[in-house]
Amino acid sequence: MLPVSTLLAAHGRDLPLYHLSHIDLDGYGAQFITRQLFTQAVFGNSDYGAGILDQFAGLVARYRAVGGPALFLITDVNLTPAQAEAIERQLHPFQGAVGLLLLDHHGTGQKAAERHPWYHLDTRTSATLLTFQTFAPKLLAPEDPQSVLLQAVAEHVDAYDLWQEPNPRFACGNLLSDQILDLRDTLPESLNELARDYRHFMLEHLMRARLRGTSLRDLERSVFDLKEAFLAAHKAELPTGLLEDVERSQASKFYQLVAAQVAARWTEQIKDVVVDGRRGALVYGWPKSIYQTVSNLLLAQHPELDFFVNVVVTGYLSIRSRSVDMSGIAARYFGGGGHPFACGGSLNRSVPSLAQALELFEARTRVPRTGT
Protein backbone atom coordinates (compact mmCIF):
# COMPACT_ATOMS: atom_id res chain seq x y z
CA MET A 1 0.00 0.00 0.00
CA LEU A 2 1.14 3.56 -0.62
CA PRO A 3 1.90 5.67 2.46
CA VAL A 4 -0.93 8.02 3.41
CA SER A 5 1.55 10.91 3.68
CA THR A 6 2.66 10.35 0.08
CA LEU A 7 -0.90 10.37 -1.22
CA LEU A 8 -1.81 13.50 0.75
CA ALA A 9 1.34 15.33 -0.38
CA ALA A 10 0.57 14.54 -4.03
CA HIS A 11 -3.18 15.18 -4.07
CA GLY A 12 -4.17 17.12 -0.96
CA ARG A 13 -7.89 17.64 -0.56
CA ASP A 14 -8.52 16.26 -4.05
CA LEU A 15 -7.37 12.79 -3.03
CA PRO A 16 -10.30 10.39 -3.68
CA LEU A 17 -11.40 8.92 -0.36
CA TYR A 18 -13.38 5.73 0.34
CA HIS A 19 -14.47 5.88 3.95
CA LEU A 20 -16.13 3.09 5.94
CA SER A 21 -17.34 3.95 9.43
CA HIS A 22 -19.63 2.92 12.27
CA ILE A 23 -23.33 3.79 12.66
CA ASP A 24 -23.25 5.91 15.82
CA LEU A 25 -22.25 9.50 16.61
CA ASP A 26 -18.53 8.70 16.48
CA GLY A 27 -18.86 6.83 13.19
CA TYR A 28 -20.84 9.55 11.45
CA GLY A 29 -18.76 12.23 13.15
CA ALA A 30 -15.59 10.85 11.58
CA GLN A 31 -17.29 10.93 8.18
CA PHE A 32 -18.44 14.49 8.80
CA ILE A 33 -14.78 15.44 9.25
CA THR A 34 -13.64 13.80 6.02
CA ARG A 35 -16.66 15.06 4.09
CA GLN A 36 -15.59 18.60 4.92
CA LEU A 37 -11.91 17.98 4.20
CA PHE A 38 -11.94 15.98 0.96
CA THR A 39 -13.58 17.01 -2.30
CA GLN A 40 -14.14 13.42 -3.46
CA ALA A 41 -15.47 11.16 -0.72
CA VAL A 42 -17.46 7.93 -1.01
CA PHE A 43 -18.99 6.57 2.18
CA GLY A 44 -20.22 3.30 3.63
CA ASN A 45 -21.43 2.46 7.12
CA SER A 46 -21.54 -0.76 9.08
CA ASP A 47 -22.18 -2.07 12.55
CA TYR A 48 -19.57 -4.39 14.04
CA GLY A 49 -19.31 -7.92 12.69
CA ALA A 50 -19.76 -9.53 9.29
CA GLY A 51 -21.25 -6.44 7.68
CA ILE A 52 -17.86 -4.70 7.75
CA LEU A 53 -16.43 -6.82 4.95
CA ASP A 54 -19.60 -6.56 2.87
CA GLN A 55 -19.61 -2.78 3.13
CA PHE A 56 -15.89 -2.58 2.40
CA ALA A 57 -16.35 -4.77 -0.67
CA GLY A 58 -18.98 -2.30 -1.86
CA LEU A 59 -16.48 0.55 -1.57
CA VAL A 60 -13.86 -1.48 -3.42
CA ALA A 61 -16.33 -2.16 -6.22
CA ARG A 62 -17.01 1.56 -6.55
CA TYR A 63 -13.29 2.26 -6.62
CA ARG A 64 -12.71 -0.42 -9.24
CA ALA A 65 -15.07 1.40 -11.61
CA VAL A 66 -12.89 4.52 -11.39
CA GLY A 67 -9.35 3.43 -10.47
CA GLY A 68 -6.40 5.73 -9.88
CA PRO A 69 -4.82 6.99 -6.65
CA ALA A 70 -7.11 6.78 -3.62
CA LEU A 71 -7.17 6.34 0.13
CA PHE A 72 -9.30 3.73 1.90
CA LEU A 73 -10.14 4.82 5.43
CA ILE A 74 -11.88 2.77 8.14
CA THR A 75 -12.98 4.44 11.37
CA ASP A 76 -14.67 3.42 14.62
CA VAL A 77 -14.97 -0.29 13.85
CA ASN A 78 -12.53 -2.83 15.23
CA LEU A 79 -11.36 -5.74 13.07
CA THR A 80 -10.44 -9.28 13.95
CA PRO A 81 -7.11 -10.48 12.51
CA ALA A 82 -9.07 -12.48 9.91
CA GLN A 83 -11.06 -9.41 8.88
CA ALA A 84 -7.90 -7.32 8.62
CA GLU A 85 -6.35 -9.92 6.33
CA ALA A 86 -9.51 -10.03 4.23
CA ILE A 87 -9.34 -6.23 3.84
CA GLU A 88 -5.76 -6.49 2.60
CA ARG A 89 -6.73 -9.20 0.11
CA GLN A 90 -9.51 -7.03 -1.31
CA LEU A 91 -7.05 -4.20 -1.93
CA HIS A 92 -4.09 -6.31 -3.05
CA PRO A 93 -4.76 -5.87 -6.80
CA PHE A 94 -4.56 -2.08 -6.34
CA GLN A 95 -1.78 -1.86 -3.76
CA GLY A 96 0.42 0.19 -6.08
CA ALA A 97 -2.22 2.94 -6.33
CA VAL A 98 -4.02 3.10 -3.01
CA GLY A 99 -3.38 3.66 0.67
CA LEU A 100 -5.13 2.08 3.64
CA LEU A 101 -5.64 3.46 7.14
CA LEU A 102 -7.79 2.42 10.10
CA LEU A 103 -8.42 4.79 13.01
CA ASP A 104 -10.11 3.24 16.04
CA HIS A 105 -10.21 3.21 19.83
CA HIS A 106 -11.71 -0.21 20.68
CA GLY A 107 -9.23 -2.34 22.58
CA THR A 108 -10.65 -5.52 21.07
CA GLY A 109 -8.74 -4.65 17.91
CA GLN A 110 -5.37 -4.99 19.65
CA LYS A 111 -4.34 -8.23 17.96
CA ALA A 112 -5.07 -6.91 14.49
CA ALA A 113 -3.31 -3.63 15.30
CA GLU A 114 -0.17 -5.51 16.32
CA ARG A 115 -0.02 -7.27 12.95
CA HIS A 116 -0.83 -4.45 10.53
CA PRO A 117 0.96 -1.08 10.33
CA TRP A 118 -2.08 0.59 8.75
CA TYR A 119 -4.18 -0.24 11.85
CA HIS A 120 -3.91 2.75 14.21
CA LEU A 121 -5.37 2.02 17.64
CA ASP A 122 -5.66 4.63 20.39
CA THR A 123 -8.02 3.61 23.19
CA ARG A 124 -7.92 7.11 24.73
CA THR A 125 -9.29 8.99 21.72
CA SER A 126 -12.53 8.76 19.74
CA ALA A 127 -12.39 7.97 16.05
CA THR A 128 -13.77 11.40 15.18
CA LEU A 129 -10.99 13.18 17.05
CA LEU A 130 -8.40 10.79 15.60
CA THR A 131 -9.69 11.60 12.12
CA PHE A 132 -9.47 15.33 12.79
CA GLN A 133 -5.96 15.04 14.23
CA THR A 134 -4.77 12.88 11.34
CA PHE A 135 -6.01 14.99 8.44
CA ALA A 136 -7.00 18.52 9.42
CA PRO A 137 -3.49 19.82 10.26
CA LYS A 138 -2.26 18.63 6.85
CA LEU A 139 -5.15 20.12 4.88
CA LEU A 140 -6.28 23.26 6.75
CA ALA A 141 -4.66 26.16 8.55
CA PRO A 142 -5.50 26.10 12.30
CA GLU A 143 -7.15 29.53 12.11
CA ASP A 144 -9.35 28.56 9.15
CA PRO A 145 -13.03 28.81 10.23
CA GLN A 146 -13.63 25.35 8.82
CA SER A 147 -10.86 23.96 11.03
CA VAL A 148 -12.43 25.63 14.07
CA LEU A 149 -15.80 24.01 13.27
CA LEU A 150 -14.29 20.57 12.70
CA GLN A 151 -12.25 20.74 15.90
CA ALA A 152 -15.37 21.64 17.85
CA VAL A 153 -17.29 18.71 16.38
CA ALA A 154 -14.40 16.36 17.11
CA GLU A 155 -14.02 17.50 20.73
CA HIS A 156 -17.76 17.28 21.47
CA VAL A 157 -17.99 13.81 19.95
CA ASP A 158 -14.91 12.74 21.89
CA ALA A 159 -16.37 13.96 25.19
CA TYR A 160 -19.58 12.02 24.64
CA ASP A 161 -18.21 8.86 23.01
CA LEU A 162 -15.66 8.35 25.79
CA TRP A 163 -18.34 9.24 28.36
CA GLN A 164 -16.48 12.12 29.95
CA GLU A 165 -19.40 13.40 32.05
CA PRO A 166 -17.38 16.12 33.86
CA ASN A 167 -16.35 17.55 30.46
CA PRO A 168 -18.42 20.68 29.67
CA ARG A 169 -18.82 19.41 26.10
CA PHE A 170 -20.48 16.18 27.23
CA ALA A 171 -24.07 17.41 27.42
CA CYS A 172 -23.96 18.93 23.94
CA GLY A 173 -22.32 15.75 22.63
CA ASN A 174 -25.25 13.84 24.10
CA LEU A 175 -27.63 16.07 22.13
CA LEU A 176 -25.62 15.44 18.96
CA SER A 177 -25.87 11.70 19.57
CA ASP A 178 -29.63 12.00 19.98
CA GLN A 179 -29.82 13.62 16.55
CA ILE A 180 -27.70 10.88 14.99
CA LEU A 181 -30.21 8.32 16.30
CA ASP A 182 -33.27 10.49 15.65
CA LEU A 183 -35.36 9.56 12.60
CA ARG A 184 -33.82 6.09 12.56
CA ASP A 185 -37.42 4.84 12.33
CA THR A 186 -38.24 7.39 9.64
CA LEU A 187 -35.20 7.29 7.32
CA PRO A 188 -34.32 3.67 6.47
CA GLU A 189 -30.62 2.83 6.46
CA SER A 190 -31.12 1.43 2.95
CA LEU A 191 -31.35 5.09 1.90
CA ASN A 192 -27.90 5.53 3.39
CA GLU A 193 -27.02 8.73 1.56
CA LEU A 194 -30.21 10.48 2.69
CA ALA A 195 -29.77 9.27 6.28
CA ARG A 196 -26.12 10.36 6.30
CA ASP A 197 -26.94 13.74 4.75
CA TYR A 198 -29.51 14.36 7.47
CA ARG A 199 -27.08 13.46 10.24
CA HIS A 200 -24.31 15.62 8.85
CA PHE A 201 -26.75 18.50 8.33
CA MET A 202 -27.77 18.35 11.99
CA LEU A 203 -24.17 18.04 13.20
CA GLU A 204 -23.05 21.08 11.24
CA HIS A 205 -25.92 23.39 12.10
CA LEU A 206 -26.14 22.47 15.77
CA MET A 207 -22.40 22.89 16.22
CA ARG A 208 -22.31 26.22 14.37
CA ALA A 209 -25.06 27.46 16.67
CA ARG A 210 -23.19 26.18 19.72
CA LEU A 211 -20.06 28.06 18.62
CA ARG A 212 -22.19 31.21 18.41
CA GLY A 213 -23.04 30.73 22.08
CA THR A 214 -26.51 29.19 21.78
CA SER A 215 -27.63 27.51 24.98
CA LEU A 216 -28.36 23.78 25.06
CA ARG A 217 -32.03 24.48 25.71
CA ASP A 218 -32.25 26.72 22.65
CA LEU A 219 -30.36 24.15 20.59
CA GLU A 220 -33.05 21.62 21.46
CA ARG A 221 -35.74 24.11 20.53
CA SER A 222 -34.09 24.65 17.15
CA VAL A 223 -34.22 20.97 16.16
CA PHE A 224 -37.72 21.20 14.68
CA ASP A 225 -36.75 24.19 12.52
CA LEU A 226 -33.58 22.44 11.36
CA LYS A 227 -35.60 19.42 10.28
CA GLU A 228 -37.90 21.75 8.33
CA ALA A 229 -34.85 23.30 6.69
CA PHE A 230 -33.59 19.86 5.69
CA LEU A 231 -36.97 19.04 4.16
CA ALA A 232 -36.96 22.40 2.36
CA ALA A 233 -33.64 21.45 0.76
CA HIS A 234 -35.49 18.45 -0.75
CA LYS A 235 -38.63 20.40 -1.68
CA ALA A 236 -38.42 19.37 -5.33
CA GLU A 237 -38.92 15.72 -4.30
CA LEU A 238 -42.04 16.42 -2.24
CA PRO A 239 -45.68 16.88 -3.30
CA THR A 240 -46.58 20.47 -4.08
CA GLY A 241 -47.65 22.40 -0.99
CA LEU A 242 -46.64 19.68 1.47
CA LEU A 243 -44.07 21.76 3.34
CA GLU A 244 -46.57 24.56 3.92
CA ASP A 245 -49.34 22.23 5.15
CA VAL A 246 -49.67 22.98 8.87
CA GLU A 247 -52.06 20.06 9.35
CA ARG A 248 -49.42 17.53 8.31
CA SER A 249 -46.92 16.32 10.88
CA GLN A 250 -43.23 16.67 10.27
CA ALA A 251 -42.84 12.88 10.42
CA SER A 252 -45.40 12.43 7.64
CA LYS A 253 -43.41 14.85 5.47
CA PHE A 254 -40.28 12.78 6.00
CA TYR A 255 -42.22 9.65 5.01
CA GLN A 256 -43.16 11.38 1.76
CA LEU A 257 -39.48 12.14 1.17
CA VAL A 258 -38.59 8.49 1.79
CA ALA A 259 -41.29 7.37 -0.66
CA ALA A 260 -39.94 9.75 -3.30
CA GLN A 261 -36.37 8.55 -2.84
CA VAL A 262 -37.39 4.90 -2.94
CA ALA A 263 -39.38 5.51 -6.12
CA ALA A 264 -36.37 7.22 -7.71
CA ARG A 265 -34.12 4.29 -6.75
CA TRP A 266 -36.63 1.52 -7.34
CA THR A 267 -34.28 -1.11 -8.71
CA GLU A 268 -31.79 -0.58 -5.86
CA GLN A 269 -34.35 -0.62 -3.08
CA ILE A 270 -37.04 -3.02 -4.29
CA LYS A 271 -37.25 -6.48 -5.82
CA ASP A 272 -40.28 -7.59 -7.82
CA VAL A 273 -41.99 -10.80 -6.64
CA VAL A 274 -45.04 -12.81 -7.66
CA VAL A 275 -47.01 -15.12 -5.36
CA ASP A 276 -50.07 -17.02 -6.52
CA GLY A 277 -50.51 -14.59 -9.39
CA ARG A 278 -50.26 -11.56 -7.13
CA ARG A 279 -47.62 -8.99 -8.02
CA GLY A 280 -45.63 -7.56 -5.17
CA ALA A 281 -42.56 -5.58 -4.16
CA LEU A 282 -40.04 -6.87 -1.63
CA VAL A 283 -37.96 -4.58 0.58
CA TYR A 284 -35.44 -5.44 3.28
CA GLY A 285 -34.79 -4.23 6.78
CA TRP A 286 -37.25 -1.35 7.01
CA PRO A 287 -38.33 -0.35 10.53
CA LYS A 288 -42.02 -0.94 11.16
CA SER A 289 -43.06 2.71 11.19
CA ILE A 290 -41.35 3.40 7.86
CA TYR A 291 -42.69 0.28 6.26
CA GLN A 292 -46.35 0.59 7.16
CA THR A 293 -46.56 4.22 6.03
CA VAL A 294 -44.27 4.29 3.01
CA SER A 295 -45.53 0.98 1.59
CA ASN A 296 -49.04 2.41 1.66
CA LEU A 297 -47.89 5.54 -0.17
CA LEU A 298 -46.09 3.49 -2.81
CA LEU A 299 -49.01 1.10 -3.29
CA ALA A 300 -51.24 4.11 -3.95
CA GLN A 301 -48.75 5.32 -6.57
CA HIS A 302 -48.39 1.87 -8.18
CA PRO A 303 -51.84 0.31 -8.62
CA GLU A 304 -50.27 -2.48 -10.67
CA LEU A 305 -48.87 -3.86 -7.39
CA ASP A 306 -51.01 -5.99 -5.08
CA PHE A 307 -48.75 -6.00 -2.01
CA PHE A 308 -45.51 -5.02 -0.33
CA VAL A 309 -43.45 -7.40 1.78
CA ASN A 310 -40.71 -6.35 4.20
CA VAL A 311 -38.14 -8.92 5.38
CA VAL A 312 -36.01 -8.07 8.41
CA VAL A 313 -32.73 -9.57 9.56
CA THR A 314 -34.39 -11.98 12.00
CA GLY A 315 -36.32 -13.58 9.13
CA TYR A 316 -39.70 -12.16 10.12
CA LEU A 317 -41.67 -10.73 7.22
CA SER A 318 -44.62 -8.37 7.05
CA ILE A 319 -47.06 -8.18 4.15
CA ARG A 320 -49.24 -5.15 3.46
CA SER A 321 -51.85 -4.50 0.79
CA ARG A 322 -54.52 -1.90 0.07
CA SER A 323 -57.03 -4.16 -1.66
CA VAL A 324 -56.02 -7.85 -1.62
CA ASP A 325 -56.48 -10.29 1.26
CA MET A 326 -52.93 -11.60 1.79
CA SER A 327 -53.54 -13.47 5.06
CA GLY A 328 -53.95 -16.81 3.27
CA ILE A 329 -50.60 -16.39 1.52
CA ALA A 330 -48.98 -15.48 4.85
CA ALA A 331 -50.36 -18.67 6.39
CA ARG A 332 -49.73 -20.96 3.42
CA TYR A 333 -46.11 -20.12 2.76
CA PHE A 334 -44.81 -18.52 5.95
CA GLY A 335 -46.73 -20.10 8.81
CA GLY A 336 -48.29 -16.80 9.73
CA GLY A 337 -51.47 -14.84 9.32
CA GLY A 338 -53.11 -11.66 10.53
CA HIS A 339 -55.44 -9.06 9.13
CA PRO A 340 -56.45 -9.31 5.45
CA PHE A 341 -54.39 -6.26 4.43
CA ALA A 342 -51.70 -6.43 7.14
CA CYS A 343 -50.27 -9.82 7.98
CA GLY A 344 -46.96 -11.57 8.50
CA GLY A 345 -44.96 -14.73 8.92
CA SER A 346 -41.41 -15.99 9.10
CA LEU A 347 -38.64 -17.47 6.98
CA ASN A 348 -37.40 -19.24 10.15
CA ARG A 349 -33.81 -18.12 9.78
CA SER A 350 -31.70 -14.98 9.86
CA VAL A 351 -31.51 -12.99 6.64
CA PRO A 352 -28.44 -10.76 6.22
CA SER A 353 -29.21 -8.96 2.95
CA LEU A 354 -31.81 -7.93 0.39
CA ALA A 355 -30.44 -10.46 -2.11
CA GLN A 356 -30.86 -13.33 0.36
CA ALA A 357 -34.30 -12.07 1.35
CA LEU A 358 -35.39 -12.32 -2.28
CA GLU A 359 -33.82 -15.75 -2.73
CA LEU A 360 -35.45 -17.20 0.39
CA PHE A 361 -38.82 -15.61 -0.32
CA GLU A 362 -38.92 -17.00 -3.85
CA ALA A 363 -37.75 -20.44 -2.75
CA ARG A 364 -40.48 -20.60 -0.12
CA THR A 365 -43.28 -19.46 -2.41
CA ARG A 366 -42.35 -21.87 -5.20
CA VAL A 367 -43.20 -24.84 -2.98
CA PRO A 368 -46.83 -25.32 -1.87
CA ARG A 369 -47.13 -25.33 1.91
CA THR A 370 -49.77 -26.96 4.06
CA GLY A 371 -51.86 -24.77 6.28
CA THR A 372 -54.91 -22.59 6.17
C-alpha positions, 0 to 999 in steps of 0.5 A, a space after each residue: 500500500 502507498 503511504 498516506 503521507 505520500 498520497 496527501 502530499 501529491 493530491 491534498 484535498 482532491 485525493 479520492 477517499 473511500 471511507 467506511 465507518 460505524 453507525 453511531 455518533 462517532 462513526 458519522 462524526 468521523 465521516 463528517 470530518 472527512 466530508 468537509 476535508 476531501 472534495 471526493 469522498 465515497 462513504 459506507 457504514 456498518 455495525 460491528 461484525 460480518 457487515 464490515 467486509 460486505 460494506 468494504 467490498 462495496 467501496 472497493 467495487 465503486 473504486 474499481 469502476 474509477 481506479 487511480 490513486 485513492 485512500 481507503 479509510 476505516 474508522 470506529 470499527 474494530 477488526 479481527 485479525 481475519 477481517 484485517 487480512 480479508 481487507 488487505 486481500 480485497 485491496 491487493 490488486 490495487 496496492 500500487 495505487 491506493 493507501 489504507 488506514 484504520 483509526 479506532 479506539 476499541 481495545 478488542 482490535 489490539 491483535 489486528 493492530 499488532 499485525 498491521 501497520 495501517 491499523 492505528 489504535 488509540 483507546 484514549 481517543 474517539 475515532 472522530 478526534 483521531 480523524 481530525 488530528 490525522 487529516 486537518 493539520 495537513 489540509 487546513 490552517 489552524 485559524 481557518 473557520 472550517 478547522 475551528 468548526 471541525 475541531 469543535 465537532 471532534 471534541 464534542 464527539 470525543 467527550 460524549 463517546 468516551 463518556 467524559 461526564 465532567 467535560 463541559 462538552 459532554 451534554 452537547 455531545 449527548 444532544 448530537 448523539 440523539 440527533 444521529 439516532 433520531 429519525 432512525 425509524 423514519 429514514 431507512 438505512 437502505 437510503 444511506 445517503 439520505 440518512 447520512 446527509 440528514 445526520 451531517 446536516 444536523 451536526 453542522 448546524 447544531 455545532 455552528 449554533 453552539 459556537 455562536 453561544 446558543 444555549 443547550 435548551 435553545 439548541 433543542 428548541 431549534 431541532 424542529 426548525 432544522 428538520 424543516 430546513 432539511 426538508 426544504 432542501 429536498 422540496 423538489 422531491 415532495 408533493 406540491 404544498 406539502 411543506 406549507 401544510 400545517 395540518 401535516 406532521 413533520 414525520 409524515 413529510 419525511 415519510 413522503 421524502 422516503 417514498 420519493 427517494 425509494 421511487 427514484 431508486 426503485 431497482 436498488 431498493 425493491 425487488 419484484 416478486 409474484 405469489 399465486 398470481 399476485 404482483 408484489 414488491 419486496 424490501 429489506 430491513 425497514 423499521 415498522 413505522 417506515 414500512 407501514 406508512 411508506 408501503 401504503 404511499 407506494 401502493 397508492 402510486 403503483 396500482 399495478 402492485 397488489 402488495 408489499 413485503 418487508 423482510 427483516 434480519 431476524 427472518 420475520 416478514 410483514 405483508 401489506 396491501 390496500 385491496 387484496 387479502 394476503 392473510 392466506 398467503 402469509 399462512 400458506 407459505 410462511 406459517 403466519 397470518 393476521 389481518 387481510 391487508 396487514 399480515 406476517 410470517 417468518 422465513 425461520 432463519 436470519 436474513 443478512 441482505 436484500 439479495 438473500 431475502 429475495 432468494 429465500 422468499 422466492 424459494 419458499 413461495 415456489 413450494 406449496 405449503 400446508 396450512 390454512 
